[in-house]
Amino acid sequence: MSDPLPSDLEIAKGEKILELEAAYEDTVHTAFSSSATGTERWYPSDLEGQVNMLGAKVANTNMPYRCSLTKGGVMQFVEHTAQQLNQAFFDGVTVKLNAISNRATKILAVENATTVAQVNAITW
């Protein structure tokens, strides 16, 4: 006896979860913005960027730090005060925590959906 084919709803749910996971990854592991320097700047948030930002925060000293004036722009070292790095760190943490919460909420909505239309209506 063969396994039954997945229903349209099951397929839609699987595809939606993959879409949401990709949006989460893009949000958390690409870059985040912060106006800690007085100008909106974008900071790398891939794993290395997260570790580097944590290290800068823990160092609690003035130092140059990589950032860009635009998302996806060229990263350059810009002088930051310890206070600015601390603010940028907390801005990054806020982005990540919001993304984690959003992902959980959206995936739960997908799992609870009873129609393909409900699944399709869920967006990041």
The 8 nearest C-alpha neighbors of each residue, nearest first, counted from 0:
[[1, 2, 3, 4, 5, 6, 9, 7],
 [2, 0, 3, 4, 5, 6, 9, 10],
 [1, 3, 4, 0, 5, 6, 9, 10],
 [4, 2, 1, 5, 6, 0, 9, 7],
 [3, 5, 6, 2, 1, 7, 9, 10],
 [4, 6, 9, 3, 10, 7, 8, 2],
 [7, 5, 9, 8, 10, 4, 11, 3],
 [6, 8, 10, 9, 11, 5, 115, 12],
 [7, 9, 11, 115, 6, 10, 12, 114],
 [8, 10, 6, 12, 11, 7, 5, 13],
 [9, 11, 7, 13, 8, 12, 14, 6],
 [12, 10, 8, 14, 9, 13, 15, 7],
 [13, 11, 15, 9, 10, 14, 109, 8],
 [14, 12, 10, 16, 15, 11, 9, 17],
 [13, 15, 17, 11, 16, 12, 10, 18],
 [16, 14, 18, 12, 17, 13, 11, 19],
 [15, 17, 19, 13, 18, 14, 20, 12],
 [16, 18, 20, 14, 15, 19, 21, 13],
 [19, 17, 15, 21, 16, 20, 14, 22],
 [20, 18, 16, 22, 21, 17, 23, 15],
 [19, 21, 23, 17, 22, 18, 16, 24],
 [22, 20, 24, 18, 23, 19, 25, 17],
 [23, 21, 19, 25, 20, 24, 26, 18],
 [22, 24, 20, 26, 21, 25, 27, 19],
 [23, 25, 21, 27, 26, 22, 28, 20],
 [26, 24, 22, 23, 29, 28, 27, 21],
 [27, 25, 23, 24, 28, 22, 29, 98],
 [26, 28, 24, 95, 25, 29, 23, 44],
 [27, 29, 45, 44, 24, 25, 26, 30],
 [28, 30, 44, 25, 45, 27, 43, 26],
 [31, 29, 43, 44, 42, 41, 28, 70],
 [32, 30, 41, 42, 91, 44, 43, 33],
 [31, 33, 41, 40, 42, 39, 30, 34],
 [32, 34, 35, 39, 40, 87, 90, 41],
 [33, 35, 39, 38, 37, 36, 40, 32],
 [34, 36, 83, 33, 37, 87, 86, 38],
 [37, 35, 38, 34, 83, 79, 39, 40],
 [36, 38, 34, 35, 39, 33, 40, 83],
 [39, 37, 34, 36, 40, 35, 33, 68],
 [38, 40, 34, 33, 32, 68, 37, 41],
 [39, 41, 68, 67, 32, 33, 38, 34],
 [40, 42, 32, 67, 66, 31, 70, 30],
 [41, 43, 66, 30, 31, 32, 44, 40],
 [44, 42, 30, 48, 45, 29, 31, 41],
 [45, 43, 30, 48, 28, 29, 49, 42],
 [44, 46, 28, 48, 47, 29, 43, 49],
 [47, 45, 49, 48, 50, 44, 28, 51],
 [46, 48, 50, 49, 45, 51, 44, 43],
 [49, 47, 44, 43, 51, 45, 46, 50],
 [48, 50, 46, 52, 44, 47, 51, 45],
 [51, 49, 53, 47, 48, 52, 54, 46],
 [50, 52, 54, 48, 53, 49, 47, 55],
 [53, 51, 55, 49, 54, 50, 48, 88],
 [52, 54, 56, 50, 51, 55, 57, 49],
 [53, 55, 51, 57, 52, 56, 58, 50],
 [56, 54, 52, 58, 53, 57, 51, 59],
 [55, 57, 53, 59, 85, 54, 58, 84],
 [56, 58, 54, 59, 55, 53, 60, 52],
 [59, 57, 55, 56, 60, 54, 81, 53],
 [60, 58, 81, 57, 56, 55, 61, 85],
 [61, 59, 81, 58, 62, 80, 55, 56],
 [60, 62, 80, 81, 79, 59, 63, 78],
 [63, 61, 79, 78, 60, 64, 80, 81],
 [62, 64, 78, 77, 76, 79, 65, 61],
 [63, 65, 76, 77, 78, 62, 66, 79],
 [66, 64, 76, 75, 74, 77, 42, 63],
 [65, 67, 42, 74, 41, 75, 40, 76],
 [68, 66, 74, 41, 69, 40, 72, 73],
 [67, 69, 40, 41, 39, 72, 66, 70],
 [70, 68, 72, 67, 71, 41, 40, 73],
 [71, 69, 72, 41, 30, 67, 68, 32],
 [70, 72, 69, 73, 67, 30, 41, 29],
 [73, 71, 69, 70, 67, 74, 68, 41],
 [72, 74, 67, 75, 71, 66, 69, 68],
 [75, 73, 67, 66, 65, 72, 76, 42],
 [76, 74, 65, 66, 77, 67, 73, 64],
 [75, 77, 65, 64, 63, 66, 78, 74],
 [78, 76, 63, 64, 75, 65, 79, 66],
 [77, 79, 63, 62, 64, 76, 80, 61],
 [80, 78, 62, 63, 61, 83, 84, 77],
 [79, 81, 61, 83, 82, 84, 62, 60],
 [80, 82, 60, 61, 59, 84, 83, 85],
 [83, 81, 85, 80, 84, 86, 59, 79],
 [84, 82, 35, 86, 80, 85, 81, 79],
 [85, 83, 87, 81, 86, 82, 56, 88],
 [84, 86, 82, 88, 56, 83, 87, 81],
 [85, 87, 83, 89, 88, 84, 35, 90],
 [88, 86, 90, 84, 89, 85, 33, 35],
 [89, 87, 85, 91, 86, 90, 84, 52],
 [90, 88, 92, 86, 91, 87, 93, 85],
 [89, 91, 87, 93, 88, 92, 33, 86],
 [92, 90, 94, 88, 89, 93, 31, 87],
 [91, 93, 89, 95, 94, 90, 96, 88],
 [92, 94, 90, 96, 91, 95, 97, 89],
 [95, 93, 91, 97, 92, 96, 98, 90],
 [94, 96, 98, 92, 93, 97, 27, 99],
 [97, 95, 99, 93, 98, 94, 92, 100],
 [96, 98, 100, 94, 95, 99, 101, 93],
 [97, 99, 101, 95, 96, 100, 102, 94],
 [100, 98, 96, 102, 97, 101, 95, 103],
 [99, 101, 97, 103, 98, 102, 104, 96],
 [100, 102, 98, 104, 103, 99, 97, 105],
 [101, 103, 99, 105, 100, 104, 98, 106],
 [102, 104, 100, 106, 101, 105, 107, 99],
 [105, 103, 101, 107, 102, 106, 100, 108],
 [104, 106, 108, 102, 107, 103, 101, 109],
 [107, 105, 109, 103, 108, 104, 102, 110],
 [106, 108, 110, 104, 109, 105, 103, 111],
 [109, 107, 105, 111, 106, 110, 112, 104],
 [110, 108, 106, 112, 107, 111, 118, 12],
 [109, 111, 107, 108, 112, 106, 12, 113],
 [112, 110, 108, 109, 107, 113, 106, 118],
 [113, 111, 109, 110, 117, 114, 118, 108],
 [112, 114, 111, 117, 115, 8, 118, 110],
 [115, 113, 117, 116, 112, 8, 118, 119],
 [114, 116, 118, 8, 117, 119, 11, 113],
 [117, 115, 119, 114, 118, 120, 113, 112],
 [118, 116, 120, 114, 115, 119, 112, 121],
 [117, 119, 115, 116, 120, 121, 109, 112],
 [120, 118, 116, 121, 117, 115, 15, 11],
 [119, 121, 117, 118, 116, 122, 115, 109],
 [122, 120, 119, 118, 117, 105, 123, 109],
 [123, 121, 120, 19, 119, 105, 15, 18],
 [122, 19, 22, 121, 105, 101, 102, 23]]
